[in-house]
């Protein structure tokens, strides 16, 4: 998480500067810190979902390959709920980042929304993979 937070803060700062923002790198780190909190909740939900999927899976394969396929199928069943949770968390993060860019980087709402939206789209594409 700390690596993701640092990368996001630096890239967010670059995006804000390209959009005409005037905040400091420290401001971008604060915005990224607030935005990472819902990500921690999503991580916990993901771990719980995988735990549930594995604890309720009937693994009775005769070979290692069959067992592996059953485990992959059990985890795969959680893909749609986890993607939906990701979409909700990304939407919350978008709101946080827009507010932070408006307040700390003096960007108007439309510009802040566009900068945050670019990150939201990228985050959703990464979550869908």
C-alpha positions as CSV (number, residue, x, y, z in Angstrom):
1,X,0.0,0.0,0.0
2,X,2.7,2.6,0.8
3,X,4.2,2.1,-2.7
4,X,0.8,2.5,-4.4
5,X,0.1,5.6,-2.2
6,X,3.5,7.2,-3.2
7,X,3.1,6.5,-6.9
8,X,-0.5,7.7,-6.9
9,X,0.4,10.9,-5.0
10,X,3.2,11.7,-7.5
11,X,1.2,11.0,-10.6
12,X,-1.8,12.9,-9.1
13,X,0.5,15.9,-8.5
14,X,1.7,15.7,-12.1
15,X,-1.8,15.6,-13.4
16,X,-2.9,18.5,-11.2
17,X,0.1,20.6,-12.3
18,X,-0.7,19.8,-16.0
19,X,-4.2,20.9,-15.4
20,X,-3.0,24.2,-14.0
21,X,-3.1,23.4,-10.3
22,X,-1.1,25.3,-7.8
23,X,-0.8,22.9,-4.8
24,X,2.3,21.4,-3.4
25,X,3.5,17.8,-3.6
26,X,2.6,17.5,0.1
27,X,-1.0,18.5,-0.7
28,X,-1.0,15.7,-3.3
29,X,0.2,13.2,-0.7
30,X,-2.6,14.2,1.7
31,X,-5.2,13.8,-1.1
32,X,-3.8,10.4,-1.9
33,X,-3.8,9.4,1.7
34,X,-7.5,10.2,2.1
35,X,-8.2,8.4,-1.2
36,X,-6.3,5.2,-0.1
37,X,-8.6,4.7,2.9
38,X,-11.5,3.3,0.9
39,X,-8.9,1.1,-0.9
40,X,-8.0,-0.5,2.4
41,X,-11.7,-1.3,3.0
42,X,-11.9,-2.8,-0.5
43,X,-8.8,-4.9,0.2
44,X,-10.4,-6.3,3.4
45,X,-13.6,-7.0,1.5
46,X,-11.6,-8.8,-1.2
47,X,-9.7,-11.0,1.3
48,X,-13.0,-11.8,3.1
49,X,-14.7,-12.7,-0.2
50,X,-11.8,-15.0,-1.3
51,X,-11.8,-16.5,2.2
52,X,-15.5,-17.2,2.0
53,X,-15.2,-18.6,-1.5
54,X,-12.5,-21.0,-0.5
55,X,-14.1,-22.0,2.8
56,X,-17.4,-23.0,1.0
57,X,-15.8,-24.6,-2.0
58,X,-16.1,-28.4,-2.3
59,X,-12.6,-29.4,-3.3
60,X,-12.6,-33.1,-4.0
61,X,-10.4,-33.4,-7.1
62,X,-8.5,-36.6,-7.6
63,X,-5.4,-34.8,-9.1
64,X,-3.5,-31.7,-8.4
65,X,-4.8,-30.2,-11.6
66,X,-8.4,-30.9,-10.7
67,X,-8.0,-29.4,-7.3
68,X,-6.4,-26.3,-8.8
69,X,-9.3,-26.0,-11.3
70,X,-11.8,-26.2,-8.4
71,X,-10.0,-23.5,-6.4
72,X,-9.8,-21.2,-9.4
73,X,-13.5,-21.7,-10.1
74,X,-14.4,-20.9,-6.5
75,X,-12.4,-17.7,-6.5
76,X,-13.7,-16.8,-10.0
77,X,-17.2,-16.9,-8.7
78,X,-16.3,-13.8,-6.6
79,X,-15.2,-11.8,-9.6
80,X,-18.4,-10.0,-10.3
81,X,-19.1,-9.0,-6.7
82,X,-15.5,-7.8,-6.3
83,X,-15.7,-5.8,-9.5
84,X,-18.9,-4.2,-8.2
85,X,-17.2,-3.4,-4.9
86,X,-14.3,-1.9,-6.9
87,X,-16.6,0.3,-8.8
88,X,-18.2,1.7,-5.6
89,X,-14.8,2.3,-4.0
90,X,-13.4,4.0,-7.1
91,X,-16.5,6.3,-7.2
92,X,-15.9,7.2,-3.5
93,X,-12.2,7.8,-4.3
94,X,-13.2,10.0,-7.3
95,X,-15.3,12.2,-4.9
96,X,-12.4,12.5,-2.5
97,X,-9.8,13.3,-5.1
98,X,-12.1,15.9,-6.8
99,X,-12.6,17.6,-3.5
100,X,-8.9,17.5,-2.7
101,X,-7.9,18.9,-6.0
102,X,-10.5,21.7,-5.7
103,X,-9.3,22.6,-2.2
104,X,-5.6,22.1,-2.4
105,X,-4.7,22.7,-6.0
106,X,-7.2,25.5,-6.7
107,X,-8.8,23.6,-9.7
108,X,-12.4,24.2,-10.7
109,X,-14.7,21.3,-10.3
110,X,-14.8,20.3,-14.0
111,X,-11.0,20.3,-14.3
112,X,-10.6,18.4,-11.0
113,X,-13.3,15.9,-12.2
114,X,-11.4,15.3,-15.4
115,X,-8.1,14.7,-13.6
116,X,-9.7,12.4,-11.1
117,X,-11.8,10.8,-13.8
118,X,-8.6,9.8,-15.7
119,X,-7.3,8.0,-12.6
120,X,-10.7,6.5,-12.0
121,X,-10.9,5.0,-15.4
122,X,-7.4,3.6,-15.1
123,X,-8.2,2.2,-11.6
124,X,-11.3,0.5,-13.0
125,X,-9.5,-1.0,-15.9
126,X,-6.8,-2.4,-13.5
127,X,-9.5,-3.8,-11.3
128,X,-11.2,-5.5,-14.2
129,X,-8.1,-7.4,-15.2
